[in-house]
């Protein structure tokens, strides 16, 4: 779900915000934040799909 959310923002919303602001590259920081967020989400997905309730710590 997070991947879908980020994809929608980067594909549709961020470019529109840049057009509206008249500042190309204005949304580069949020795009970079998405990149930094991605690895942590992948680790969380792996953890939650491979860990059984008895193994939670």
C-alpha positions as CSV (number, residue, x, y, z in Angstrom):
1,X,0.0,0.0,0.0
2,X,2.8,2.4,0.8
3,X,4.4,1.7,-2.6
4,X,1.2,2.5,-4.3
5,X,0.8,5.7,-2.3
6,X,4.4,6.8,-3.1
7,X,3.9,5.9,-6.8
8,X,0.7,8.0,-7.0
9,X,2.4,11.0,-5.4
10,X,5.5,10.8,-7.5
11,X,3.7,10.2,-10.8
12,X,0.7,12.6,-10.4
13,X,0.8,14.8,-7.3
14,X,4.4,16.0,-7.1
15,X,4.5,17.0,-10.8
16,X,1.3,19.0,-10.4
17,X,2.6,20.7,-7.3
18,X,5.8,21.6,-9.2
19,X,3.7,23.0,-12.1
20,X,1.5,25.0,-9.8
21,X,4.5,26.4,-7.9
22,X,6.4,27.2,-11.1
23,X,9.5,25.7,-9.4
24,X,10.9,22.7,-11.2
25,X,12.6,20.4,-8.7
26,X,10.5,21.8,-5.9
27,X,9.4,18.3,-4.8
28,X,12.9,16.7,-5.1
29,X,13.2,16.5,-1.3
30,X,10.0,14.5,-0.8
31,X,11.1,12.1,-3.6
32,X,14.4,11.6,-1.8
33,X,12.5,10.9,1.4
34,X,10.5,8.2,-0.3
35,X,13.8,6.6,-1.4
36,X,15.1,6.6,2.1
37,X,11.8,5.2,3.4
38,X,11.7,2.3,0.9
39,X,14.4,0.1,2.5
40,X,12.8,0.3,5.9
41,X,9.4,-0.6,4.5
42,X,10.9,-3.6,2.7
43,X,12.4,-4.8,5.9
44,X,9.1,-4.4,7.8
45,X,7.2,-6.3,5.1
46,X,9.7,-9.1,5.2
47,X,9.5,-9.2,9.0
48,X,5.8,-9.2,9.2
49,X,5.4,-11.9,6.5
50,X,8.0,-14.3,7.9
51,X,7.6,-14.0,11.6
52,X,5.1,-16.1,13.4
53,X,3.2,-14.8,16.5
54,X,5.2,-17.1,18.8
55,X,8.4,-15.5,17.6
56,X,7.5,-11.8,18.3
57,X,9.8,-10.1,20.7
